[in-house]
Amino acid sequence: MEEAGGARPRVLVVGAGLAGLGAAQRLCGSRALPHVRLLEATSRAGGRVCSQQYGSEVVEMGAHWIHGPSQANPVFRLASEYGLLPEEALSEENQQVEVDGHPNLPAVFYSSAGRVLSPELVEEAQTLFATLLDRSREFLHAPPAPVPSVGEYLRTEIARQLEQRRGDADAKRLTLAVLNTCFKLECCVSGTHSMDLVALGPFGEYTMLPGLDCTFPGGYGGLPDCLLRSLPEGSVMFHKPVRAVRWGGSYQEEGHEGRPFPVQVECEDGERFLADHVVVTVPLGFLKEHHETFLHPPLPPRKADAVRRLGFGTNNKIFLEFEQPFWPADCQLIEAVWEDESPLAEAETDLQAGWFRKLVVFVVLQPPERYGHVLCGFLAGKESEYMETLSDAEVLRVLTDVIRRLTGDPGLAPPKKVLRSQWHSAPYTRGSYSYVAVGSSGDDIDALAQPLPEDAADPRPLQVLFAGEATHRTFYSTTHGALLSGWREADRLLGLYDPSESHQHKPRL
């Protein structure tokens, strides 16, 4: 299929994250769609993949691991073909390991009483939490879920099971404290403020791939860099934030009497671009804030409701560099347990007084020969957003006090350096990644992914297409979900103009 008069169709891609880069690369490799331009609001490609120089090494401010690095994961396959992964990550054995979304690392649990908790007690509590979390995924195709949220279900089951247990009251109190840490960690995994916000019924629809989670030795940013280099020179424009996407119109280029275009994209600097199709890959957080003014005509009610109902939370990182480690040499994971907390009690709501209590897990960057003694802490939810409002000096002061309390060492030397992400403050992101919130379902994800116009009989179909992790029903919140969604929308267009290329196109490496 070719446009009347021999003119080739024009495609604009908004956003140079993995979804946008994946869509652009797939389209640029097509004979039918040679006119592709990508507009990126910031100065770099990658979106929520953001590798940053840290001394002589690179740290990940955004996406950290390839979750489920196996042949079913397109990010893993591309990274392998680009030569970005270490040999051990490519082994058949590693690709078959099931980790259920959590890297299994040697860990130490410090408590707010300044002691190291018994590994046996911790393991028992973690096993209970993991078992109940697995059960919470079983309501997908079952009768209506007994309660609205994952959090409520977990708390109900924890209370029921612990009530049946006899034994030491102190052990039960510590078990509840460890379980509370598990809740906070799961908030980081799910990208939410509270598991009470995560819908129970659809929870099992999220799909975890096999493979031992791995990282990029040279930085995750190597992947978007490779994708960027594969695109035609001049096809990507940086510092081009889009103000509005106008569709369903008839726009002509000034000074030309050529054919009209149904889509006009206006950038914040006033420059306008005309196209037959635009692939919108902006994060759900941005859409939540701007969808009423970003698209003209505005989103149809079903899509607007999906934007409002789906969840989008903040998960930030705080890197702390120490002169000397306070953790054991073989430790790769540090978790904090606040002994006065329980998932069955009311949570602290004073962010100023207790934001740091949500920071319960630190990964020890490996290997220390490269990184020195650096911890990467994960902090989710409203506490994470509040942390963004503080100065580096205040964050450093508070966390020094916290670590001294956890270790029971009031003289512990403070970290010599702090670095942190601030995803909620990022104007074109406004958070980290999506989840299926109470009141929403996978149907909302599908509605978000539905192109405009909605009428399949419209003579000018696929004017506005939508991609990004929040549009993938089973891999939302992941880089592989983002990449697959970009390929999906590219294939929609390829199917419109050249069905022989759709679903068969191999990205140019």
Secondary structure as UniProt FT lines:
FT   HELIX           4..6
FT   STRAND          10..14
FT   HELIX           18..28
FT   STRAND          35..39
FT   TURN            47..48
FT   STRAND          51..54
FT   TURN            55..56
FT   STRAND          57..60
FT   TURN            71..72
FT   HELIX           74..81
FT   TURN            82..83
FT   HELIX           87..90
FT   HELIX           92..95
FT   TURN            100..101
FT   STRAND          107..111
FT   TURN            112..113
FT   HELIX           119..135
FT   HELIX           136..139
FT   HELIX           150..163
FT   HELIX           169..190
FT   HELIX           195..197
FT   STRAND          198..199
FT   TURN            201..202
FT   HELIX           203..205
FT   TURN            217..218
FT   TURN            220..221
FT   HELIX           222..229
FT   TURN            233..234
FT   STRAND          236..237
FT   STRAND          242..246
FT   TURN            254..255
FT   STRAND          263..267
FT   TURN            268..269
FT   STRAND          272..275
FT   STRAND          277..280
FT   HELIX           284..294
FT   STRAND          295..296
FT   HELIX           301..309
FT   STRAND          311..313
FT   STRAND          315..322
FT   TURN            329..330
FT   STRAND          333..337
FT   TURN            339..340
FT   TURN            343..344
FT   HELIX           351..354
FT   HELIX           355..358
FT   STRAND          361..364
FT   HELIX           368..371
FT   STRAND          373..380
FT   HELIX           381..387
FT   TURN            388..389
FT   HELIX           392..407
FT   TURN            410..411
FT   STRAND          417..420
FT   TURN            423..425
FT   TURN            427..429
FT   STRAND          433..435
FT   TURN            438..439
FT   HELIX           442..449
FT   TURN            456..457
FT   STRAND          464..466
FT   HELIX           469..471
FT   TURN            473..477
FT   HELIX           479..497
FT   TURN            499..504
//
